[in-house]
Amino acid sequence: MSPPDYFLFPKLKMKLKRLHFVNVAEIQENVTDELKKVQKEELSTAFQKMYDGAKACIYMPMELILN
């Protein structure tokens, strides 16, 4: 499971690509602004997919992990 597997991270990456930030506060401000533009349904779906993926890894049978 990696962030590129989900809707949210590639979208943020594309919006912030090639921008240069002076400090962490500036990064936080830009990321927050971009997140506010994402519709609630899209954000909810992205986090649900991330949660489902994490849950699948946590409850994976031990036989699959060891092989």
MDTraj code that builds the backbone (N, CA, C; nanometers):
import mdtraj as md
import numpy as np

residues = "MET SER PRO PRO ASP TYR PHE LEU PHE PRO LYS LEU LYS MET LYS LEU LYS ARG LEU HIS PHE VAL ASN VAL ALA GLU ILE GLN GLU ASN VAL THR ASP GLU LEU LYS LYS VAL GLN LYS GLU GLU LEU SER THR ALA PHE GLN LYS MET TYR ASP GLY ALA LYS ALA CYS ILE TYR MET PRO MET GLU LEU ILE LEU ASN".split()
xyz = np.array([
    [0.0850, -0.1170, 0.0000],
    [0.0000, 0.0000, 0.0000],
    [0.0899, 0.1237, 0.0000],
    [0.0653, 0.2114, -0.0953],
    [0.1436, 0.3343, -0.1009],
    [0.0538, 0.4511, -0.1398],
    [0.0918, 0.5732, -0.1008],
    [0.0081, 0.6897, -0.1299],
    [-0.0322, 0.7068, -0.2766],
    [0.0530, 0.6706, -0.3747],
    [0.0086, 0.6868, -0.5133],
    [-0.1119, 0.6008, -0.5502],
    [-0.1436, 0.5009, -0.4659],
    [-0.2586, 0.4157, -0.4929],
    [-0.3904, 0.4866, -0.4667],
    [-0.3862, 0.6021, -0.4122],
    [-0.5085, 0.6703, -0.3718],
    [-0.5252, 0.8016, -0.4470],
    [-0.6458, 0.8446, -0.4556],
    [-0.6844, 0.9634, -0.5299],
    [-0.6183, 1.0908, -0.4781],
    [-0.6133, 1.1074, -0.3502],
    [-0.5778, 1.2345, -0.2889],
    [-0.4332, 1.2767, -0.3131],
    [-0.3394, 1.1879, -0.2947],
    [-0.1993, 1.2264, -0.2993],
    [-0.1507, 1.2672, -0.4381],
    [-0.1875, 1.1938, -0.5430],
    [-0.1466, 1.2404, -0.6762],
    [-0.2064, 1.3759, -0.7116],
    [-0.3279, 1.3988, -0.6670],
    [-0.3939, 1.5262, -0.6953],
    [-0.3184, 1.6414, -0.6275],
    [-0.2803, 1.6230, -0.5032],
    [-0.2030, 1.7257, -0.4320],
    [-0.0663, 1.7453, -0.4970],
    [-0.0043, 1.6349, -0.5330],
    [0.1293, 1.6417, -0.5928],
    [0.1265, 1.7234, -0.7219],
    [0.0272, 1.6995, -0.8053],
    [0.0191, 1.7711, -0.9326],
    [-0.0035, 1.9208, -0.9117],
    [-0.0832, 1.9572, -0.8127],
    [-0.1107, 2.0986, -0.7865],
    [0.0109, 2.1714, -0.7292],
    [0.0916, 2.1019, -0.6517],
    [0.2033, 2.1661, -0.5834],
    [0.3377, 2.1434, -0.6535],
    [0.3344, 2.0689, -0.7623],
    [0.4566, 2.0366, -0.8354],
    [0.5244, 2.1637, -0.8868],
    [0.6538, 2.1652, -0.8781],
    [0.7398, 2.2755, -0.9252],
    [0.7260, 2.4040, -0.8439],
    [0.6560, 2.3989, -0.7327],
    [0.6504, 2.5158, -0.6446],
    [0.7629, 2.5031, -0.5423],
    [0.8190, 2.6129, -0.5050],
    [0.9253, 2.6135, -0.4054],
    [0.8751, 2.6883, -0.2816],
    [0.8936, 2.6263, -0.1668],
    [0.8435, 2.6823, -0.0424],
    [0.9588, 2.7272, 0.0458],
    [0.9361, 2.8343, 0.1168],
    [1.0393, 2.8918, 0.2031],
    [1.0490, 2.8165, 0.3357],
    [0.9330, 2.7737, 0.3882],
    [0.9323, 2.7076, 0.5182],
    [0.8134, 2.6118, 0.5278],
    [0.8072, 2.5395, 0.6371],
    [0.7021, 2.4404, 0.6585],
    [0.5645, 2.5067, 0.6646],
    [0.5564, 2.6228, 0.7252],
    [0.4285, 2.6934, 0.7353],
    [0.3709, 2.7229, 0.5965],
    [0.4556, 2.7584, 0.5034],
    [0.4106, 2.7868, 0.3675],
    [0.3599, 2.6590, 0.2988],
    [0.4267, 2.5478, 0.3240],
    [0.3816, 2.4194, 0.2699],
    [0.2446, 2.3852, 0.3275],
    [0.2302, 2.3983, 0.4578],
    [0.1036, 2.3682, 0.5236],
    [-0.0091, 2.4543, 0.4690],
    [0.0174, 2.5803, 0.4479],
    [-0.0841, 2.6722, 0.3961],
    [-0.1285, 2.6308, 0.2553],
    [-0.0328, 2.5978, 0.1695],
    [-0.0651, 2.5583, 0.0327],
    [-0.1394, 2.4253, 0.0281],
    [-0.0965, 2.3300, 0.1077],
    [-0.1651, 2.2002, 0.1122],
    [-0.3072, 2.2188, 0.1655],
    [-0.3223, 2.2975, 0.2690],
    [-0.4555, 2.3239, 0.3254],
    [-0.5463, 2.3898, 0.2225],
    [-0.4951, 2.4867, 0.1492],
    [-0.5740, 2.5532, 0.0449],
    [-0.6200, 2.4535, -0.0607],
    [-0.5316, 2.3639, -0.1017],
    [-0.5674, 2.2645, -0.2036],
    [-0.6687, 2.1637, -0.1490],
    [-0.6521, 2.1237, -0.0234],
    [-0.7468, 2.0291, 0.0362],
    [-0.8864, 2.0896, 0.0482],
    [-0.8935, 2.2180, 0.0739],
    [-1.0234, 2.2851, 0.0844],
    [-1.0971, 2.2863, -0.0492],
    [-1.0235, 2.2738, -0.1592],
    [-1.0843, 2.2729, -0.2917],
    [-1.1419, 2.1360, -0.3293],
    [-1.0992, 2.0320, -0.2591],
    [-1.1458, 1.8969, -0.2878],
    [-1.2864, 1.8797, -0.2305],
    [-1.3754, 1.8231, -0.3104],
    [-1.5122, 1.8015, -0.2637],
    [-1.5123, 1.6988, -0.1503],
    [-1.6071, 1.7144, -0.0581],
    [-1.6142, 1.6263, 0.0580],
    [-1.6293, 1.4801, 0.0184],
    [-1.7070, 1.4529, -0.0853],
    [-1.7288, 1.3151, -0.1283],
    [-1.5987, 1.2521, -0.1796],
    [-1.5200, 1.3310, -0.2529],
    [-1.3925, 1.2810, -0.3054],
    [-1.2959, 1.2512, -0.1908],
    [-1.2911, 1.3401, -0.0950],
    [-1.2032, 1.3223, 0.0198],
    [-1.2457, 1.2004, 0.1013],
    [-1.3754, 1.1868, 0.1233],
    [-1.4269, 1.0732, 0.1985],
    [-1.3944, 0.9418, 0.1286],
    [-1.4116, 0.9383, -0.0022],
    [-1.3815, 0.8174, -0.0793],
    [-1.2331, 0.7830, -0.0708],
    [-1.1469, 0.8831, -0.0814],
    [-1.0026, 0.8603, -0.0750],
    [-0.9626, 0.8000, 0.0594],
    [-1.0140, 0.8553, 0.1686],
    [-0.9785, 0.8034, 0.3001],
    [-1.0415, 0.6671, 0.3258],
    [-1.1592, 0.6420, 0.2710],
    [-1.2215, 0.5104, 0.2858],
    [-1.1384, 0.4038, 0.2156],
    [-1.0885, 0.4351, 0.0960],
    [-1.0028, 0.3407, 0.0230],
    [-0.8744, 0.3151, 0.0999],
    [-0.8171, 0.4192, 0.1595],
    [-0.6951, 0.4033, 0.2375],
    [-0.7218, 0.3163, 0.3609],
    [-0.8326, 0.3402, 0.4263],
    [-0.8708, 0.2624, 0.5447],
    [-0.8922, 0.1157, 0.5077],
    [-0.9660, 0.0913, 0.3990],
    [-0.9922, -0.0460, 0.3557],
    [-0.8633, -0.1197, 0.3218],
    [-0.7701, -0.0508, 0.2559],
    [-0.6418, -0.1118, 0.2228],
    [-0.5612, -0.1462, 0.3467],
    [-0.5602, -0.0560, 0.4427],
    [-0.4873, -0.0802, 0.5674],
    [-0.5502, -0.1955, 0.6443],
    [-0.6825, -0.1984, 0.6486],
    [-0.7537, -0.3052, 0.7191],
    [-0.7248, -0.4405, 0.6546],
    [-0.7199, -0.4445, 0.5210],
    [-0.6903, -0.5690, 0.4509],
    [-0.5505, -0.6191, 0.4866],
    [-0.4553, -0.5277, 0.5020],
    [-0.3186, -0.5674, 0.5394],
    [-0.3134, -0.6180, 0.6826],
    [-0.3850, -0.5531, 0.7709],
    [-0.3833, -0.5905, 0.9127],
    [-0.4435, -0.7292, 0.9339],
    [-0.5517, -0.7585, 0.8629],
    [-0.6217, -0.8846, 0.8825],
    [-0.5836, -0.9906, 0.7797],
    [-0.4694, -0.9728, 0.7135],
    [-0.4234, -1.0695, 0.6149],
    [-0.3817, -1.1988, 0.6849],
    [-0.4215, -1.3137, 0.6287],
    [-0.3816, -1.4410, 0.6899],
    [-0.2297, -1.4541, 0.6987],
    [-0.1815, -1.5129, 0.8050],
    [-0.0379, -1.5271, 0.8288],
    [0.0304, -1.6056, 0.7178],
    [-0.0407, -1.7023, 0.6565],
    [0.0185, -1.7821, 0.5487],
    [0.0595, -1.6924, 0.4311],
    [-0.0189, -1.5920, 0.4009],
    [0.0128, -1.5026, 0.2902],
    [0.1316, -1.4141, 0.3218],
    [0.1464, -1.3782, 0.4468],
    [0.2563, -1.2915, 0.4889],
    [0.3893, -1.3671, 0.4842],
    [0.3878, -1.4916, 0.5275],
    [0.5108, -1.5690, 0.5365],
    [0.5587, -1.6231, 0.4030],
    [0.4721, -1.6293, 0.3055],
    [0.5122, -1.6833, 0.1742],
    [0.5560, -1.5796, 0.0795],
])
top = md.Topology()
chain = top.add_chain()
for i, resn in enumerate(residues, 1):
    res = top.add_residue(resn, chain, resSeq=i)
    for name in ("N", "CA", "C"):
        top.add_atom(name, md.element.get_by_symbol(name[0]), res)
traj = md.Trajectory(xyz[None], top)
